């Protein structure tokens, strides 16, 4: 799938993210995806505060994950977030790596739909301001 915009972040596995065996609890990979999504949306210039200012929210409507290898306490996480759809919805694919070894640990994808905050009405196209910001990065 073609990536229109991509962003990468690196951060440590924190102790509060692991279980008693010092392995990252499976649910925290969704949190890691959110960190990557925030970095990507900030790069585009349309983070959550900007969305709110424009009167739109983008709730997550679908999440997919494929676990390949566990991360552990002491590892560094590298999340690569790639925008793969932006006209009708926000679709982002994620690759979560062990930054020390370079191994791919988890792959995922999230889909978000635009909702007009004032009416709570779902929009089936993304706001023009968002599309314009993405397309400005593609030039």
N, C-alpha and C positions, 0 to 999 in steps of 0.2 A: 504494500500500500504506500502510495506517495506521501511524503511528509512535506507540508507547506512551510511550517515553521518548526524549529527544534530548539530545545533548551536542555542543559545538563546542570545538575547540582550534585555536590558531594557533601556528606555529613556522617558523623559517627553513629554507630548503633549505641543507643543509650541503655543504661541498665534497666530503666523502667519499661523498655520495649521487649524484654526477654522473659522467658519462663525460668523455672528453677534449674533447668539444665543449661541456662545461658544461651538458648536458641531463641531467635526472634519469634514471638507469637504470631501465628498466621494472619490474624486480623490487622496487625500493624503494617502489613504491606499496603493495605488500602490507605493508611495514613501517609506512607511514603509516596504513594501515587498523588495524594493531595498536595504534598510539598512540591512535587514536580509540576503539578498542574498550576499551582500558584506562581511558581517561577516562570512558567511558559506564558501564562496570562499577563504577568507583569512585563515580560519582554514585548508582548504584543501591545501593551499599553491599555489593557482592558481587564484589570484585576477586579476583585469583588467590590471594592469601594467605587470604582468607575462604573461598574454595572449598576449599582444602586443609584448613583448619581443620574444615570440615564433612564432610571425607572424600570429596569429589567433585572430579573434573577435568572440563574441557570441551574436549576436543580438537576442532580444526577438521576438519570432514568434507567441506566444500565451499567453494570460493572462486570468485567470478566477478568479472571486471574488464572494463570497456569504456574504452579510452583514447580521449580526444577531443583533447587538446592537451597538449603537453609543458610541464612546469615546468623552470625553469633556475636555475642558481646565482645567488643574489641575490634570488630570489623569496621571498615568504612563502607558506606553505601554510596553508589553512584546511580542516580536516576536520570535516564534520558527520556524526555517527554516530547512526543512528536504530534503536532496538529495534523490530522488526516482528513478532516471535514470541517467546514466553517460556514457554509452558505445556509443549510437547513437546520443544522445542529452543531454543537461542538463535540467532535469525536477526537479523542487523544489516545495514542498508543504509548505504552510505557515499557521500558526495559530496565530492570533493576539488577545491578551488578555488584559483586564484591569488588570494591575499588582496589583492594590490595592485590587480588589474584587475577582480576579481569574476567572472572567467571560470571556468566549470566545466571542469575538466581531465580528471577521471576519475570514473567511477561504479563502484561495486562492491557486493558482497554476500558475507557469510560466514555459514556455518551451523556450529554447534557442538552436539555431543550430550553429555549427561551420562554419565560413567563413574564407578562406585564404585571408589575407589582401592584399597581392601583386596582386592576380588575381581576387579578389572579388568572387571567386568560392565557392559555398556551399559545405560543406563536410557532408557526411551522416554517418560519425562515428566521435567520439571525438578524438582529438590528443592523441597519446600514452602517452605523458608526463602527461596529465591530468588524464587519466585512471590509470596510474601507481601511481600517488599521491593519488588518491582515494583508490586504492587497498592497498596501504601501511598503510592507516588508518584503514582498515578493519582487519588487521592481529593482 
